[in-house]
């Protein structure tokens, strides 16, 4: 290939690509939030929507399509035209825990193309002060005695998987047999269950238990990030020499249907880079205990795929997969 | 810090024009949002939330609380006027509110709804201020077994809203229980009766079922017999509630408020069961028992007191424990956290000014609710004067819009129409719809708490008898059931005598 053909090829490619770049977006973009108004995903989505709308230059139409742990909204986007005008706020529950755990889920990760992950939520494990447990060692000792229960926001939620994964990492042979899972409806109810003694511990997004920890109603045992979290007087997974647990974090990202064109994905990469610089956005998100970590489309796909495979391996090993 | 100091500290944070303006705007938004079917109080609060981020913490929170309180009252307006509850919490208000509107007493029903709501609001706020600590510790002693017995007792409401035939009421409840099982199983996460359709995985949408069951049958009936209403006087929503009405219903209002406070302070129940429980208790004890369900003003009062009594009390677990009692308070907790405030026991020490500022704001909010509610009623009550041939198509459009807007899902609109036909058939055969709804709300709670209890105990049923709370509810459940059976026997024994005579 000589220089001339290269230039011609480049020119042809550019002339083909330019109209598409100039056109998208030419109308408002529908953004589907697969969880209810006022939840963690909803607040995160509506907070980014403000600076993101400025970056996009067209209105973003936010719609909550809720139900079935995020599946209803995800299916709506899965079946949409991959033209970049219907996008999804994907969340750890709907797009890595659920696909890893649920056989009958109407979608897989391959049905989506991620354009970004912009928010990471560290996971913390906590117990009630009445339990007499003050460290992970105590908790594991209690598990060996028997009678330990953990709460979650439902079967196949991050909280469910997190508790099992943590116990497994700390040497509990079969967490499903040795500890009892008491599913609740929603994250708030899961924390309440530990407060009132229904369950012994829970592992959840640090922001969900931050106020309980600050008030001394719950004692944090560990956090899964390599760095400590402000307000959590607990060792990190790195301190406890469990680097595998770094994978165990919550996140929020944006995805389109699988056939999303490259130039649309690239556009989103640019918009997100601009939007996450917004100071108001950063302040509001960090006040809620989130870590803002922008990933470009490639990194986001790799990150989610990696987390999915870790979870999937654990689920298969323990036989936790939900069938039927 | 003495009590007076605390109040002064509170006054310094709310003693400004913005705080009161926010409260007033909030109540207004809430009443309007609540009055639009399908736009529930929850949605109104969620949509207002982003606007509070840039405000002073107390101003933002008062705005949200105003929306919440306004929304719960606003829901009663369409419930009375067009038989479509604006929010789930006002479904019990339909039972007597709509028959009153049919009789041409819409103004009286709306007025009573407002007075009862405001009274309950005051009671609820005072309970929050005076007994927050005590009620919060009580709420924490509610684990799954206690919940199970409470819900079991609440199911006896079905007898109170069944109308003439307990059998038909039970049939209706059975139907509701069955439809409530659609969706994901709580403990195993498996699909139940979803037929592989992702739309059914989340269960039937509550608002779609609610509107389908109550509003759509009226529309279908209108299509069936377009002239059936001719000659019935419906118009004139000009009459107003009298003080004598209020005095007559006062006991029911106070009882309803206390039921609301009690259920509101326990996380996870919400306003709809409270309204139904208050209604059925009022009916059981009223001198005008026979009129309930046919347009009894006391019924409207009881149900509105029941749902507004919850509003202030849900702040008890929120402020004292940092635990959200329902979806709305979960959103409000988000507003606290955005401003770096962490609700919980420490807040009473660290942010005394905010806590007392909130208390002052809450007391004022009841007054705001009264005046803004009066204005809203004046505006809305003429809906009752709109001719039926114009009103009913309008209601249909509103219902479709409302149900679609809840979840942006056309499937829900289909559910609404399907439930509409079910409701129409039930109406034709005089099967009451209220037991269906109660079973639909309480059924899943009953099941979940039972299964959670069994998980806790390793399938040992004796956990359902742990502690005095469970014993208390078992006892009242048994007493209520015995009373229902005795009343049933007495009714059947009386009938033959009446026939002979």
Interface residues (C-beta under 8 A of the other chain):
Chain A: X32 X36 X37 X38 X39 X42 X43 X46 X47 X50 X63 X64 X65 X66 X67 X68 X69 X71 X72 X75 X76 X101 X102 X104 X106 X149 X154 X155 X156 X180 X181 X182 X183 X184 X185 X186 X188 X189 X191 X192 X193 X195 X196 X197 X198 X207 X210 X211 X212 X214 X215 X216 X217 X284 X287 X288 X322 X323 X324
Chain B: X42 X43 X45 X46 X47 X49 X50 X53 X140 X141 X142 X143 X144 X183 X184 X185 X186 X187 X188 X189 X190 X191 X196 X198 X199 X201 X202 X203 X205 X267 X268 X321 X322 X323 X324 X327 X328 X330 X331 X333 X334 X336 X337 X338 X339 X340 X342 X343 X344 X345 X346 X347 X407 X408 X409 X448 X452 X455 X456 X458
